[in-house]
Structures are given as C-alpha cells and as structure tokens.
C-alpha cells in the first residue's frame, strides 16, 4: 500500500516520514512537495505537488494520503479543496487530514479553515480520518529563549490551560493511523497528557534556568504590537495575538488523552521541551 505525505519537507512532515520509516518500507512512501530537491534527504520517492495547483497525476498509485494542513493562512480552504478534488480524481482510497483540536467548537480564527476542510471532506464522500492536533510544545520555543533575555513570557491567554505535546508525538500518531486499521471515519482529538497555563510555563523556565521569569498577560492589541516589534507583519501579528483569546477560554485544553492512547505511551511534557531548548541555548 502506497502512502503519500503532503508537505513532507515541513517540520511535521519530516517527522511523519521518519516515523513511517520505522513502520514500513521506504518503497511504500511518497513525498509530495513543491521542491523535490529539498526532499532528497528523506530517503523516499518525491513527486512535485503544489496545494494551489495540485496535479492529480502526482497522486497516481497512492492508496492513502496524509494531507498536512497548509501553512498559508487565508489560502488554506481553497488549497485543501484543491487537494481533496485531486485525491478523488486519482482514486485515493483514504485521506487523513491534520486539523485543529476541537475545531468545531474552538473560538480561534485558526479553526475556520479547518472546519471548512472537514466539511469538504465529509461532502466529498471520501473515506477519511481527522487528526485534530493540539498545540505543539515547540510553539513556545521562541518564548522560552526570549524569556532568558527579557525575564518574561508575554501573551494574552490569561489563565487558559494548554494541553500541548511535542511535534514528534503528533507525527507518531499520524504514522500509527497510516499503518494500522480501524481508523476510517474517526475524529481524534489529539493533545498532551498534562496541561499548563503560561504562568506555569514561566515558572518551569525559571526553575530550570535559574533565571527569574514571569508571565506578562497583555491586552490582545498590546501583544500584537509586541509581535510586530519582533518583525512580524502587522496583519499576521494581529491574527496570532487574536488566537490568544481562544486559548484564554481553554480552546487548547483537552484531557481525553487520545494522543497517548494512539501512540501507546505518555506524551512529551512541556518541561522536557524546555530542557531541550535550554540545553540548545547553552551550546
């Protein structure tokens, strides 16, 4: 059975390929990427594939497809629709999609394209699996490094709890679904075993680094200005800051432990990721 992985050279995609290679032969895998040269190091077949103009012929012979959501905010609904249609034309038998934790109830604007994609999948009639990924521990890597210099982590998420896990945990879950049966039609809410507020994250960073670190909870407008000062374009800064409103309302809290059940082990706690980031900074 051939498995195609879109966005295979991205941060999640590379980890999914590595996990799949532990479970199946390289000959069963196809990287679907914009730049096939960048995919050379993956050690699997690579085919040119663009979310904006996907060529169904690139999907010929592929039995199941992992659609890793596009990172082009504002374009994703259209791009994902393109990929779903191409998969239908190519006769793909199963499509696995990486969505967002509690996409159907989340208040974050980030959820909108994911909900639309899930609806398109449902309407397509294609057999599919929805992997609703929560926040990655790595999303806070820059905050951790910044805290060493500023003595603070900034945000607008108040006392909202975050059930994050390492990106590799989510990659392993995708690999499990793609190499085992019984998942068709399922919607998995994937999140870390433990949850924390950004105040608690600041305390973990302080404890491990020996440097006083606090959490500064800012109004969304002020947090957007701070992100802009770091070089983010203003519209993107405003969008990211706006997500914090949903986080404050526990959009990223989940205690079902479906991720740990899928991968057969506890998820990676944020404290471990903090340790890794601090160790890297010390080198």
C-alpha positions as CSV (number, residue, x, y, z in Angstrom):
1,X,0.0,0.0,0.0
2,X,1.4,3.4,-1.1
3,X,1.1,6.3,1.3
4,X,1.6,9.9,0.1
5,X,2.6,12.6,2.5
6,X,1.9,16.3,1.5
7,X,4.2,18.9,2.9
8,X,6.8,16.2,3.6
9,X,9.7,18.6,3.9
10,X,7.9,20.7,6.6
11,X,8.6,20.5,10.3
12,X,5.7,18.0,10.9
13,X,6.1,16.2,7.5
14,X,9.7,15.3,8.1
15,X,8.9,13.8,11.4
16,X,6.0,11.8,10.0
17,X,8.2,10.4,7.3
18,X,10.8,9.4,9.9
19,X,8.1,7.7,12.0
20,X,6.7,5.9,9.0
21,X,10.1,4.6,8.0
22,X,10.2,2.8,11.4
23,X,6.9,1.0,10.5
24,X,7.0,0.4,6.7
25,X,9.4,0.1,3.8
26,X,10.6,3.3,2.1
27,X,9.2,1.9,-1.2
28,X,5.7,2.3,0.2
29,X,6.1,6.1,0.8
30,X,5.9,9.1,-1.5
31,X,6.8,12.7,-0.5
32,X,4.5,15.2,-2.2
33,X,6.4,18.5,-2.2
34,X,6.9,21.8,-4.0
35,X,10.6,21.2,-4.3
36,X,11.7,17.7,-4.9
37,X,15.4,18.5,-4.4
38,X,14.6,19.5,-0.8
39,X,13.1,16.1,-0.2
40,X,16.2,14.2,-1.3
41,X,17.3,13.7,2.3
42,X,14.0,12.0,3.3
43,X,15.1,8.8,1.6
44,X,11.8,8.2,-0.2
45,X,10.3,8.8,-3.6
46,X,9.5,12.5,-4.1
47,X,6.9,14.0,-6.5
48,X,6.2,17.6,-7.3
49,X,3.0,18.7,-5.8
50,X,1.5,22.2,-5.1
51,X,-1.5,22.8,-2.9
52,X,-2.5,25.7,-5.1
53,X,-2.4,23.8,-8.3
54,X,-2.2,20.1,-7.4
55,X,-1.7,17.7,-10.3
56,X,-3.8,14.6,-9.8
57,X,-1.3,12.6,-11.8
58,X,1.2,13.0,-9.0
59,X,-1.2,11.0,-6.8
60,X,-1.5,8.1,-9.2
61,X,-0.9,4.8,-7.4
62,X,-1.2,6.3,-4.0
63,X,-3.7,4.4,-1.8
64,X,-3.8,6.7,1.2
65,X,-2.9,10.4,1.5
66,X,-1.9,12.4,4.5
67,X,-2.9,16.0,3.9
68,X,-0.9,18.1,6.3
69,X,-2.7,21.4,6.5
70,X,-1.2,24.3,4.6
71,X,0.7,27.0,6.4
72,X,-0.7,29.7,4.2
73,X,-3.3,31.4,6.4
74,X,-6.1,32.7,4.3
75,X,-5.4,30.3,1.4
76,X,-5.9,27.0,3.2
77,X,-9.6,26.4,2.5
78,X,-9.0,26.8,-1.3
79,X,-5.8,24.8,-1.2
80,X,-7.2,22.0,0.8
81,X,-10.3,21.8,-1.5
82,X,-7.9,21.5,-4.5
83,X,-6.0,18.6,-2.8
84,X,-9.3,16.8,-1.9
85,X,-10.5,17.0,-5.5
86,X,-7.2,15.8,-6.9
87,X,-7.2,12.9,-4.5
88,X,-10.7,12.0,-5.7
89,X,-9.6,12.1,-9.3
90,X,-6.6,9.9,-8.6
91,X,-8.7,7.3,-6.8
92,X,-7.1,7.7,-3.4
93,X,-8.9,5.3,-1.0
94,X,-8.3,7.1,2.3
95,X,-7.4,10.7,3.2
96,X,-6.0,11.6,6.6
97,X,-6.2,15.3,7.5
98,X,-4.4,17.2,10.2
99,X,-7.0,19.6,11.7
100,X,-7.1,21.6,14.9
101,X,-8.1,20.5,18.4
102,X,-11.8,20.9,19.0
103,X,-12.0,22.7,15.6
104,X,-15.8,22.6,15.6
105,X,-16.1,24.5,18.9
106,X,-12.9,26.4,19.1
107,X,-13.2,30.2,19.1
108,X,-9.8,30.8,17.5
109,X,-9.9,32.2,13.9
110,X,-7.4,29.4,13.2
111,X,-10.3,26.9,13.4
112,X,-12.3,28.3,10.5
113,X,-10.3,26.8,7.6
114,X,-10.0,23.5,9.4
115,X,-13.8,23.3,9.9
116,X,-14.3,24.2,6.3
117,X,-11.9,21.4,5.2
118,X,-13.5,18.9,7.5
119,X,-16.9,19.8,5.9
120,X,-15.4,19.4,2.4
121,X,-14.1,16.0,3.3
122,X,-17.5,15.0,4.6
123,X,-19.2,16.2,1.5
124,X,-16.7,14.5,-0.8
125,X,-17.8,11.1,0.3
126,X,-14.1,10.0,0.5
127,X,-13.2,7.7,3.3
128,X,-11.2,9.8,5.7
129,X,-9.7,10.3,9.2
130,X,-9.5,13.6,11.0
131,X,-6.5,14.2,13.3
132,X,-7.3,17.3,15.3
133,X,-3.9,18.3,16.5
134,X,-3.5,20.5,19.6
135,X,-0.6,22.9,20.2
136,X,2.9,21.8,19.8
137,X,5.3,22.3,22.7
138,X,7.7,23.8,20.1
139,X,5.3,26.6,19.6
140,X,6.8,28.1,22.7
141,X,10.5,27.6,21.9
142,X,11.0,31.2,20.9
143,X,9.1,32.4,24.0
144,X,11.4,30.3,26.2
145,X,14.6,31.7,24.6
146,X,13.2,35.3,24.7
147,X,12.4,34.8,28.4
148,X,16.1,34.2,29.2
149,X,16.8,37.8,28.0
150,X,13.6,39.6,28.9
151,X,12.8,37.8,32.2
152,X,9.3,37.3,31.0
153,X,7.0,35.4,28.7
154,X,4.3,37.6,27.1
155,X,0.9,36.7,25.8
156,X,-2.9,37.3,26.2
157,X,-4.1,33.9,27.2
158,X,-4.8,34.7,30.9
159,X,-5.3,31.5,32.9
160,X,-6.2,29.4,29.9
161,X,-4.8,25.9,30.0
162,X,-2.8,24.4,27.2
163,X,-2.6,20.6,26.6
164,X,0.4,20.6,24.3
165,X,2.7,17.8,23.3
166,X,5.9,17.5,21.2
167,X,5.5,17.8,17.5
168,X,7.0,14.3,17.2
169,X,4.2,12.9,19.3
170,X,1.7,14.1,16.7
171,X,3.9,12.8,13.9
172,X,3.9,9.3,15.5
173,X,0.1,9.4,15.9
174,X,-0.2,10.1,12.1
175,X,2.2,7.2,11.4
176,X,0.2,4.9,13.6
177,X,-3.1,5.8,11.8
178,X,-1.4,5.3,8.4
179,X,0.0,1.9,9.2
180,X,-2.9,0.3,11.1
181,X,-6.6,-0.4,10.5
182,X,-9.8,0.6,12.1
183,X,-9.4,4.4,11.9
184,X,-11.6,5.2,8.9
185,X,-14.4,7.7,9.9
186,X,-12.8,8.6,13.2
187,X,-12.2,12.1,14.5
188,X,-9.3,12.1,17.0
189,X,-8.9,15.0,19.5
190,X,-5.1,14.9,20.0
191,X,-3.5,16.7,22.9
192,X,-0.9,16.3,25.6
193,X,-1.4,14.3,28.8
194,X,-0.7,17.3,31.0
195,X,-1.9,20.9,30.8
196,X,-0.4,24.2,32.0
197,X,-1.0,28.0,31.9
198,X,1.6,30.4,30.6
199,X,2.2,31.5,34.2
200,X,3.1,27.8,35.0
201,X,5.3,27.7,31.8
202,X,7.2,30.8,33.0
203,X,7.7,29.1,36.4
204,X,9.1,26.0,34.7
205,X,11.5,28.1,32.7
206,X,12.6,30.0,35.8
207,X,13.1,26.7,37.7
208,X,15.2,25.1,35.0
209,X,17.3,28.1,34.0
210,X,17.8,29.7,37.4
211,X,16.8,33.0,35.9
212,X,13.7,34.8,37.2
213,X,10.9,34.6,34.6
214,X,7.3,35.7,35.0
215,X,4.3,35.7,32.7
216,X,3.1,39.1,31.4
217,X,-0.6,38.9,30.4
218,X,-1.2,41.8,27.9
219,X,-4.3,43.1,26.2
220,X,-4.5,41.5,22.7
221,X,-3.8,44.8,21.0
222,X,-0.6,45.3,23.0
223,X,0.5,41.7,22.4
224,X,0.0,42.2,18.7
225,X,2.2,45.4,18.8
226,X,4.9,43.4,20.7
227,X,4.8,40.7,18.0
228,X,5.1,43.4,15.3
229,X,8.1,44.8,17.1
230,X,9.8,41.4,16.6
231,X,9.4,41.8,12.8
232,X,6.1,40.0,12.2
233,X,3.9,41.7,9.6
234,X,1.1,43.6,11.4
235,X,-1.8,41.6,9.9
236,X,-0.1,38.3,10.9
237,X,0.8,39.7,14.4
238,X,-2.9,40.7,14.9
239,X,-4.0,37.2,13.8
240,X,-1.7,35.4,16.1
241,X,-2.5,37.6,19.1
242,X,-6.2,37.1,18.4
243,X,-5.7,33.3,18.9
244,X,-4.9,34.0,22.5
245,X,-8.5,34.9,23.2
246,X,-9.4,31.4,22.4
247,X,-6.6,30.0,24.4
248,X,-7.8,32.1,27.4
249,X,-11.1,30.3,27.0
250,X,-9.5,26.8,27.1
251,X,-9.7,26.1,23.4
252,X,-6.5,24.1,23.7
253,X,-7.4,22.2,26.9
254,X,-8.2,18.5,26.4
255,X,-8.0,15.7,29.0
256,X,-9.1,12.7,27.0
257,X,-5.5,11.5,26.3
258,X,-6.4,10.2,22.9
259,X,-2.9,11.0,21.6
260,X,-1.2,8.9,24.3
261,X,-3.6,6.1,23.5
262,X,-2.8,6.2,19.8
263,X,1.0,6.2,20.3
264,X,0.9,3.8,23.2
265,X,3.0,6.0,25.6
266,X,2.7,9.2,27.6
267,X,3.1,12.4,25.6
268,X,6.2,14.6,26.0
269,X,5.6,17.1,28.8
270,X,6.4,20.8,28.2
271,X,9.1,20.6,30.9
272,X,11.1,18.2,28.7
273,X,10.9,20.5,25.7
274,X,12.0,23.4,28.0
275,X,15.0,21.3,29.0
276,X,15.9,20.7,25.4
277,X,15.6,24.4,24.4
278,X,17.7,25.5,27.3
279,X,20.3,22.8,26.6
280,X,20.5,24.0,23.0
281,X,20.8,27.6,24.0
282,X,23.7,26.7,26.3
283,X,25.8,25.2,23.5
